[in-house]
Amino acid sequence: MTESFDLTPFTLQGKRDLAALVALESVSAQGRMLPETAAAVTRLLEAEGFTVRQYPGQVAPLLVAEAGEGSSTLLIYNHYDVQPEAPLDLWNSPPFTLTERDGRLYGRGASDDKGEFISRLAAVRALRARHGGSLRVRWLIEGEEEVGSPSLAAFVEQHAEELKADGCWWEFGGVSEDGRPVVSLGLKGIVCLELRCRTADSDLHSSLGAAIDNPLYRLSKAVASLRDDSGRVTIPGFYDGIHPPSPADSQAAAALPDVRGVVQQSYGVRGFLENADAGEYNRRMNFEPALNVNGFHGGYGDAGSKTVLPASGFVKLDFRLVPGQEPERIVALLRAHLDARSLHDVEIIELESHEHAARTDVGHPFVQAALQAARSSYGSEPVVHPSSGGSGPMYPFMQHLGVACVAMGIGNVGGRVHAPNENIRVRDFESGVAFGVAFLEQLATGR
């Protein structure tokens, strides 16, 4: 067991590695420092005995690493790209300088996903120093996750034999406020879109609004028609074919703790849809699809007034999907919905690659091994989410590799992932290394 094994040198080295990696501004949406970061990740892996192969991607290189041998094979998936740091004025420390204060490490990628990668690498390093172990570890690390992983699905299909494994340790996870490990067994799908409307070649004087339509009104009409006040999407056919949660999934969701207070405190949330209680909040987060308006743009927005009739505008949307919903069909249903409301002039632009939803059975042996490792390393019962509320490219792994996927990591509810002041708690980083050692050891020994 890990209790008698001092992990302090490995966590300290991990913090140094994380600082160096956070300093690399690997923003995939802007194409910044992606080859340099791939090279840095390669050096870290090679230093621990991994053979690393690099493959070109549409946006950034993909890395496949392998080390060890044995009858069991673990596949680990991470990514080295990060979200843009804007708005800079909301950061309390430089976003690409790992900064420690009040028991937390702040920086872009400190949690998502460089911190996750480094905590796992530290666990591999610790286990090798301890006794090695008869476990083959395969690692797939990409640099395009934050722009929808456009290269990944085809890559996984084409390299299925190279990535074959008994289970996949997914790229994220967390720890609750009271120190319990939070495990997710699935991800929602996602469709990212823009709605665009143009009514003229140039902005006009607003007096012409008496006779000429306003593109922002057209877009407002479109957006307002997509969901009701409860959050339920009103596009006909949107809910058709959804796979209902199994009794075991529903039972797991019903047992989840109430995190509404932590969410409200961390983000200043004013309230929840339909005044959802804890059970309804957790049900929605695990099993309900959603529509989000990410941004509404057009016209004049500076100080004072400008009496202008805008020529054009656009709205950014995302749909979060659950198993049984096909992204391509959702786009077609949206088009039909807009056309039925005479909104033919509202154009749909598909953005990043879409993702299907995916979910692993809680009873799978690989899942049970992860839960047992979590119990032994944290000394408490894991919090099990049948699905994360977020999205990612898990579906190709389950479809093409047939692997069970478990997300267990070092995030926290107040970690502000994708936002200014992204952070992890130092204690969670240390616990994540201990979990990694326990998990790898259990897979290697079967105990």
C-alpha positions in Angstrom: 0.0 0.0 0.0 1.1 3.6 -0.5 0.8 4.7 3.1 4.3 3.5 4.0 5.8 4.9 0.8 7.0 8.6 1.0 5.7 10.3 -2.1 7.0 13.8 -1.1 9.9 13.8 -3.5 7.7 12.9 -6.4 5.0 15.5 -5.6 7.7 18.2 -5.3 9.2 17.2 -8.6 5.7 17.2 -10.1 5.1 20.7 -9.0 8.4 21.8 -10.7 7.4 19.9 -13.9 3.9 21.6 -13.8 5.4 25.0 -13.4 7.5 24.5 -16.5 4.6 23.1 -18.5 2.2 25.9 -17.4 4.8 28.4 -18.7 4.2 27.1 -22.2 1.3 29.1 -23.7 -0.3 26.1 -25.6 -3.6 27.8 -26.6 -4.9 25.6 -29.4 -7.7 28.1 -30.4 -4.9 30.5 -31.4 -2.2 28.0 -32.4 0.3 29.2 -29.8 3.3 27.1 -28.7 1.7 23.7 -29.6 4.8 22.0 -31.2 7.0 23.4 -28.3 4.6 21.9 -25.7 4.4 18.6 -27.5 8.2 18.5 -27.4 8.3 19.3 -23.7 5.8 16.5 -22.9 7.8 14.1 -25.0 10.9 14.9 -23.0 9.1 14.3 -19.7 7.8 10.9 -20.9 11.1 9.8 -22.4 12.8 10.6 -19.1 10.6 8.0 -17.5 11.4 5.3 -20.0 8.5 5.8 -22.5 8.9 5.3 -26.2 7.1 8.3 -27.8 5.8 8.5 -31.3 4.5 11.8 -32.7 1.8 12.1 -35.4 0.6 15.2 -37.2 -2.8 16.5 -36.3 -5.0 19.2 -38.0 -4.0 21.7 -35.3 -1.3 20.1 -33.1 0.8 16.9 -32.8 -0.6 13.8 -31.2 1.7 11.8 -29.0 1.5 8.0 -28.4 3.8 6.8 -25.6 4.4 3.3 -24.3 6.3 1.7 -21.4 6.3 -1.5 -19.4 5.0 -4.9 -20.1 2.6 -7.4 -18.6 -0.7 -9.1 -19.1 -2.7 -5.9 -18.4 -2.6 -2.7 -20.4 -3.7 0.7 -19.2 -4.4 3.5 -21.7 -4.2 7.0 -20.3 -5.7 9.9 -22.2 -4.6 13.6 -21.6 -4.2 16.8 -23.6 -1.6 19.5 -23.4 -3.5 22.4 -25.0 -5.3 25.0 -22.9 -8.1 27.6 -23.2 -7.3 31.2 -23.9 -6.4 33.2 -20.9 -8.6 36.2 -21.6 -9.9 38.3 -19.8 -6.5 39.1 -18.3 -7.7 41.8 -15.9 -9.6 39.1 -13.9 -6.5 37.1 -13.1 -5.0 37.7 -9.7 -1.6 36.4 -10.9 0.0 35.9 -14.4 -1.9 33.1 -16.1 1.2 31.3 -17.4 3.2 31.5 -14.2 2.3 28.8 -11.7 1.6 30.7 -8.5 1.0 29.1 -5.1 -1.1 31.0 -2.5 -3.5 29.9 0.3 -2.9 26.2 -0.4 -3.7 26.4 -4.2 -1.7 26.4 -7.4 -3.0 29.0 -9.9 -2.3 29.1 -13.7 -3.8 28.3 -17.0 -3.7 24.5 -17.3 -2.9 23.9 -13.7 -6.0 21.7 -13.6 -7.1 21.3 -17.2 -5.1 19.4 -18.2 -1.5 19.9 -17.5 -1.9 19.3 -13.8 -3.8 16.1 -14.4 -1.0 14.9 -16.8 1.8 15.8 -14.4 0.1 14.1 -11.4 -0.1 10.9 -13.3 3.4 11.2 -14.5 4.5 11.6 -10.9 2.6 8.5 -10.0 4.4 6.5 -12.8 7.7 7.9 -11.6 7.0 6.9 -8.0 5.9 3.4 -8.9 9.0 2.8 -11.0 11.2 4.0 -8.1 9.3 1.6 -5.8 9.3 -1.7 -7.7 8.3 -1.1 -11.3 5.4 -3.6 -11.8 4.2 -5.8 -14.6 1.9 -3.3 -16.3 2.0 -1.9 -19.8 1.0 1.7 -19.9 0.0 3.4 -23.2 -0.5 7.1 -23.2 -2.3 9.1 -25.8 -1.8 12.9 -25.5 -3.2 15.4 -27.9 -3.1 19.2 -28.3 -6.5 19.8 -29.8 -9.0 19.0 -27.1 -9.9 22.6 -26.4 -10.9 23.1 -30.0 -13.0 19.9 -30.2 -10.3 17.3 -31.0 -10.8 17.4 -34.8 -8.1 14.8 -35.4 -8.8 12.4 -32.6 -11.7 10.2 -33.7 -10.1 9.2 -37.0 -6.8 8.7 -35.3 -8.2 6.4 -32.6 -10.0 4.4 -35.3 -6.9 4.1 -37.5 -4.5 3.3 -34.6 -6.9 1.0 -32.7 -4.3 -1.8 -32.5 -1.6 0.5 -31.2 -4.0 1.9 -28.5 -5.5 -1.5 -27.5 -6.0 -1.7 -23.7 -8.0 -3.2 -20.9 -9.3 0.2 -19.8 -8.8 4.0 -20.2 -8.0 6.5 -17.4 -9.6 9.6 -18.7 -8.1 13.1 -18.6 -10.0 14.7 -15.7 -11.6 14.1 -12.4 -11.9 15.8 -9.0 -12.1 15.8 -5.2 -15.0 17.1 -3.2 -14.9 19.8 -0.6 -14.8 17.2 2.1 -11.9 15.3 0.5 -13.8 12.5 -1.2 -12.6 11.3 -4.7 -15.1 12.3 -7.4 -15.2 9.7 -10.3 -17.0 10.3 -13.6 -17.9 7.4 -15.9 -19.1 9.3 -18.9 -19.3 12.6 -20.8 -22.0 14.5 -22.6 -21.8 15.1 -26.3 -21.5 18.6 -27.7 -22.4 20.6 -30.8 -21.0 24.1 -31.1 -22.6 26.5 -33.6 -23.0 30.1 -34.6 -26.3 31.6 -35.8 -25.7 34.5 -38.2 -28.0 37.0 -39.7 -27.4 39.9 -42.1 -30.1 42.4 -43.4 -27.8 44.9 -45.1 -24.3 45.4 -46.5 -23.7 48.4 -44.1 -25.0 49.7 -40.8 -27.8 52.2 -41.2 -29.3 55.1 -39.4 -31.7 53.7 -36.8 -34.6 55.8 -38.2 -34.7 53.2 -41.0 -35.8 50.6 -38.4 -39.4 51.7 -39.2 -39.1 50.0 -42.6 -36.0 47.7 -42.5 -35.7 44.6 -40.2 -33.0 44.3 -37.5 -30.7 41.3 -37.6 -30.4 41.4 -33.8 -34.1 41.1 -33.5 -34.1 38.2 -35.9 -31.4 36.5 -33.8 -33.3 37.2 -30.6 -36.4 35.7 -32.0 -34.4 32.6 -33.0 -32.7 32.2 -29.7 -35.9 32.8 -27.6 -37.6 30.0 -29.6 -35.0 27.3 -28.6 -35.9 26.6 -25.0 -38.4 27.4 -22.3 -37.9 29.0 -18.9 -37.3 25.6 -17.3 -34.3 25.0 -19.6 -36.1 22.4 -21.7 -35.2 22.6 -25.4 -38.3 23.2 -27.5 -36.9 22.0 -30.9 -39.3 19.3 -32.1 -37.6 15.8 -32.0 -34.7 17.0 -29.8 -35.4 14.4 -27.1 -36.3 11.5 -29.4 -34.1 8.4 -29.1 -32.5 9.4 -25.8 -31.2 6.4 -23.8 -32.7 6.6 -20.3 -30.4 6.0 -17.4 -30.2 2.5 -16.0 -31.4 1.8 -12.5 -27.8 1.7 -11.3 -27.0 5.0 -13.0 -30.1 6.6 -11.4 -29.1 5.2 -8.0 -25.6 6.5 -8.3 -26.9 10.0 -9.2 -29.4 10.0 -6.4 -26.5 9.3 -3.9 -24.5 12.3 -5.0 -23.8 15.0 -2.5 -25.4 18.5 -2.7 -22.8 20.8 -4.3 -25.1 23.7 -5.1 -23.8 25.8 -2.2 -20.2 25.3 -3.3 -21.1 26.2 -6.9 -23.0 29.4 -5.7 -20.1 30.4 -3.5 -17.4 29.8 -6.1 -19.1 31.5 -9.0 -21.6 33.9 -7.4 -24.5 32.0 -9.0 -27.9 33.7 -8.2 -30.0 30.6 -8.5 -30.8 27.3 -10.3 -33.3 26.5 -13.0 -36.7 25.7 -11.5 -35.2 26.2 -8.1 -33.8 22.7 -8.5 -33.1 20.8 -5.2 -30.0 18.6 -4.8 -31.5 15.6 -6.4 -32.9 17.4 -9.4 -29.6 19.3 -9.9 -27.6 16.1 -9.9 -30.1 14.4 -12.3 -29.9 17.3 -14.7 -26.1 17.4 -14.6 -25.8 13.7 -15.3 -28.7 12.9 -17.6 -30.2 16.0 -19.1 -29.2 17.6 -22.4 -28.9 21.4 -22.5 -28.8 24.4 -24.7 -26.4 27.3 -23.9 -26.1 30.8 -25.3 -22.3 31.4 -25.2 -22.4 35.0 -26.6 -24.6 37.5 -28.4 -22.8 39.9 -30.7 -23.6 42.8 -33.0 -24.3 46.5 -33.2 -23.0 49.2 -30.9 -21.8 48.4 -27.4 -19.5 51.2 -26.3 -20.3 54.2 -24.0 -23.3 56.3 -24.6 -25.7 55.8 -27.5 -25.2 55.4 -31.2 -28.5 55.3 -33.1 -27.6 52.6 -35.5 -29.5 49.8 -37.2 -26.9 47.0 -37.4 -26.2 45.3 -40.7 -25.4 41.9 -39.1 -25.0 40.0 -35.9 -24.2 36.5 -34.6 -24.9 34.3 -31.6 -22.7 31.5 -30.4 -24.4 28.4 -29.0 -23.6 25.0 -27.7 -25.8 21.9 -27.2 -24.8 19.4 -24.5 -26.1 16.0 -25.5 -26.7 12.6 -23.8 -26.5 9.0 -25.2 -28.9 8.5 -28.1 -28.6 12.0 -29.5 -26.7 12.3 -32.8 -24.9 15.6 -33.3 -25.6 15.7 -37.0 -29.3 15.1 -36.4 -29.4 17.9 -33.8 -28.1 20.4 -36.4 -30.7 19.2 -39.0 -33.5 19.6 -36.4 -32.3 23.1 -35.6 -32.5 24.1 -39.2 -36.0 22.7 -39.6 -37.1 24.5 -36.4 -35.8 27.9 -37.7 -37.3 27.4 -41.1 -40.7 26.5 -39.6 -40.6 30.0 -37.9 -39.8 31.8 -41.1 -36.2 32.4 -40.0 -34.7 31.2 -43.2 -32.3 34.2 -43.1 -30.7 32.9 -39.9 -27.6 31.0 -41.1 -26.2 28.1 -39.1 -22.4 27.8 -39.0 -20.9 24.6 -37.5 -17.8 25.3 -35.4 -15.5 22.8 -33.7 -15.9 19.1 -34.3 -19.0 17.7 -32.6 -18.8 15.0 -29.9 -21.1 12.1 -29.2 -22.0 11.3 -25.6 -20.5 8.3 -23.9 -21.1 6.4 -20.6 -19.4 3.4 -19.0 -21.3 0.8 -16.9 -20.6 1.3 -13.2 -20.3 -2.5 -12.7 -17.4 -2.9 -15.2 -14.3 -4.6 -13.5 -12.1 -1.7 -14.6 -14.4 0.8 -12.9 -14.5 -1.3 -9.8 -10.6 -1.4 -9.8 -10.5 2.4 -10.0 -13.1 2.7 -7.2 -11.1 0.3 -5.0 -7.9 2.3 -5.6 -9.7 5.5 -4.7 -11.1 4.0 -1.5 -7.6 2.7 -0.4 -5.8 6.0 -1.2 -8.4 8.5 0.0 -9.8 6.4 2.9 -13.3 7.4 1.9 -16.1 6.2 -0.4 -15.9 7.7 -3.9 -18.5 10.1 -5.3 -19.6 8.4 -8.5 -21.1 10.4 -11.4 -22.6 8.2 -14.2 -21.8 11.1 -16.5 -19.9 14.4 -16.2 -21.9 17.5 -17.2 -19.0 18.4 -19.5 -18.0 17.1 -22.9 -15.0 15.5 -24.5 -13.9 12.9 -27.1 -14.6 9.7 -25.0 -17.0 8.2 -27.6 -14.3 7.1 -30.1 -12.4 5.2 -27.4 -15.5 3.3 -26.5 -16.6 2.8 -30.1 -13.3 1.8 -31.7 -11.3 0.4 -28.8 -14.2 -1.1 -26.7 -12.6 0.2 -23.5 -14.3 1.2 -20.3 -13.3 4.8 -19.3 -12.9 6.2 -15.8 -12.3 9.9 -15.1 -10.5 10.4 -11.8 -8.2 13.3 -11.1 -7.3 16.4 -9.1 -9.9 19.1 -9.9 -12.1 20.8 -7.4 -15.5 22.6 -7.6 -13.9 26.0 -7.2 -11.1 25.2 -9.7 -12.4 27.8 -12.2 -11.5 25.6 -15.2 -11.7 27.6 -18.5 -12.0 30.8 -16.4 -9.6 33.3 -14.9 -7.7 32.1 -11.8 -7.9 28.4 -12.8 -6.5 26.4 -9.9 -5.9 23.1 -8.1 -5.5 22.6 -4.3 -2.0 21.4 -3.4 -3.5 18.7 -1.2 -5.5 17.4 -4.2 -2.4 17.2 -6.3 -0.6 15.2 -3.7 -3.7 12.9 -3.2 -3.9 12.5 -7.0 -0.3 11.2 -7.1 -1.1 8.7 -4.3 -4.3 7.6 -6.1 -2.2 7.1 -9.3 0.3 4.9 -7.5 -2.6 2.8 -5.9 -4.4 2.5 -9.2 -1.4 1.5 -11.2 -0.3 -0.9 -8.5 -3.7 -2.6 -8.4 -3.8 -3.0 -12.2 -0.3 -4.4 -12.1 -0.9 -6.9 -9.3 -4.6 -7.6 -9.6 -5.1 -6.7 -5.9 
